[in-house]
Amino acid sequence: MARIGKRLKNAYQGIDRDGFLPLEEGLRLIKSKATAKFDETIEVAMNLGIDPRHADQMVRGMVTLPNGTGKTVRVAVFARANKADEALAAGADIVGADDLAEKIQAGEINFDRCIATPDMMAVVGKLGKILGPRGLMPNPKLGTVTPNVTEAVKAAKGGSVEFRAEKTGIVHAGVGKASFSDEALLENIRAFVGAINRAKPTGAKGQYIEKISLSSTMGPGVKLDISTVSTAASSQAGA
């Protein structure tokens, strides 16, 4: 415990915890502090001026990061016949129908993302109490209930990230690994922030993005100058 405390204390050296850094400077600092023995994930957290308890202020969606997440994502697909073949060809790890549902009901959940064709929702719907709390329930709004299984599987494997605001109005996600180049991480961060901007709900009043911070899995966090992130994200979105 003392060792962990000492490591974090050392990591916080040189960091102004009350200041706000430009995006590029903040990223360089966070990467320099990612000194764990594994490839740490770079994480973005955003405080939004919303109350997710109201339906018209919920923020939820999916974004494909241009440079992937650096994580291996195991994908399960509910499909039959030709669609099952398509899913396997696209790289799905697990494909099935009633047999897959039985495995899930038995507690066998060896996947990170779940996709289903529309005709399979009668089967998948019965698994809501199991998949829902884990954030694995297929949803047409997120593109995980679709006849285009090839596209959905490739997106999941290639770096699509689901986001959903918590009760406190915070939305966060891993946007790559510390081993990524600065440019790759900057592109991913801009893509994520841009997606949150585009997902602004109709009920949001006042300032929408209140705070943006950057951290690594085991390292300290820094607060970012919102203008340097939002401007960059808007420019990329319009490109």
N, C-alpha and C positions, 0 to 999 in steps of 0.2 A: 504493500500500500504506500509506504514511504517512498519507494522507488518510483511509483507512478506519479506521486505528488511532485517529486523532484524533477522528473522529466517534463511535466506540464509547466512547472515553474520556469524551467529553462526555456521552454518553447514560447512562453509569453514575453520573454525578454525582447525588447525592441518593438513591442506592439503597443500602440496607443489605443487602449480599449474604449476611449471616449471619442476618438477621432473618426472621420469618414474618409476613406481612401478612394481614389479613382479605380475603376475596375481593373485595369492592367497592373497597376501597382499592388493592389490588394491580392490579385491572383499570384503574382510573383512571390509575395511575402508568405502566403499560405503554403505554396509549394515548397518553399525553403524550410518550412517548419514541419513538413510531413516526413518525419524521420523514423517511423515505425519499421519493423522488419518485414512488413508486407506492403504491397502496392495500395496505398490508401485511396479511398474514394473522395473526390472533391464534391462538396455538397453546397447547394444554394438554398437559403431559407428566406422567405418573403413574408413580411407582416402586411396583411391587406386590411383596408378600411371597410370590412364587411361584417355582417352577422350571419354566419351560415345556418343559423336556426330558422331563418326565413328563406323560403323556397326561391324567391327572386334575388337572393344574394349568395347563392351557392356557386362556387367555382370548382369545376371539374372538367377534365378532358385528357387528351393524349397528345404527345408531341414526339416526333421522331428527331432525335439528335443527329446532326449531320455527320458526326464522327463516332457515333455509338457510345455505349456506356462503359465498355471494357469488361462487362460482366457476361458470364455464360448464362443465357436464359433458356430454361427448359420449358418447352411449349406443349401443351396438351390440346388436342382438337377433337370435338364431338362431331363426327361426320360418318356418312355411310357411302358405300359403293364408289363411284368415280371421285366424289369429293374427298373421300378418305385417301384415295390414291394420290390426289393432288396435294393433300396436306403432307403426306409422307415424302413426296417428291420435293416439296418446298423446304423440307428439313424439320418437320414436326417430330418431337421426341416420343410422344404417345398419341395414338389415334384409336378411337373406339366409339362405341355407342352405349347400349345397355351394359355391356361388359365393363366399360370404363366407369359408368355410374356406380356399378356394384363395388368396384375397387375403392372409389371415393367414399362410399358409404361405410366401407370397412376400415376407413382411416388411411388408405394408401393414397397419399397426395404428394407425388414426386414431381411437381412442376411449379413454375413461377408465373405462368400466364396461361389462361384458358380461353379458347376460341370455340365457337359453335356455329354451324350452319343454321339458318332459321328453322328448318324442319326438325331440328333436334331439340328445340327449346321445351317441348313437352317433357322430354327426359331430363334436361338440365334444370328446368324449373323446380323439380323436386329436391334439388341439391342446394337450394338457396340458403338454408340455415347452416350448411357446412361451408360453402364457397363464399357466401356473402361476407361474413366476419373476417375472412382472410383476404378480402379484396380480390378474389379470383372469379367472381361471378361474371360471365359474359354479358356484355351490354352493347346494344346497337349504337348508342351515342358515342361509345368509345371505339367503335369499329371492330369489336370482338364478337359480335353476332353478325355474320356476313356470309353471302354465298361465295365471295372472293377469298377463299381460304389461302390461296397461294400468296396473295398480296398481304393478308393479315399475318401469316406465319413469318414471312420475310421481314415485315415491319417489326414484329416482336423480337426476332432474332437479331435484327440490324441496329437496334438501339431506340425503340419507341419507349417512352416513359409515361406512365399514367400519373396524373396529379389530382389531388383533391384537398380542398381547404379543410383544416381541422376546426373543431368547435371554437377555438380561440382566434380563427381567422388567419392562421399560419399555413402556408403551403411550402413544401420543400421536396427536393429530389437530389439524387446523385447525378452528376453531369459529366462523369468521366473519372479517370484515374490520375494520380499524381505523376505517373510516368508519361502521360500524354504531353505533347508539345503545348506551349502557351497558346499558340494560334488555334489548335484543335479545341482546347478547353474554352477559349474565348468564344469561338463559334457556337459551341454547345450551350454556354451560359446565355448568349444572346438569343439563341433559338428558344430556350426555356422561358426566359423573361418575356420574349415576344409572344409566346403562346399564352402566358398568364395575362398579358395586356389585352390580347384578342378575346380572352374568355371573361372580360369584365362584365359582370351581371347587370341587368337593367336596374336593379334595386340599389346598386352601390351609389352612395352619395358622398360628397366631399372628396378628400384625397384617397385615391384607390390604393396605390402602392405607398405604404408608410415607411417601410424599412427593408433593406436587402442586406443580408450578411453571407459571408463565405467562410467555409471551414473545411477541414479534412477529418477523416474518421477519428483519428486519435490526437489531432492537433487543436490549437486554439482557433477562435473565430475572429473575423474582422468585419466591421461595418463598412458598407460601400456607399459612395456618393451616388445617390439614385440617378442623378442627371446623366452621369457617365455610362450607366448601364442601360437606362431607358432609351437614351438617344441612340446608342449603338444598336440596341435591339430593334428600334423603329427603322433605322437605316437598313438593317439587314432584311427586315420584313418587306421593305419597299423595293429591295434590289431585284 
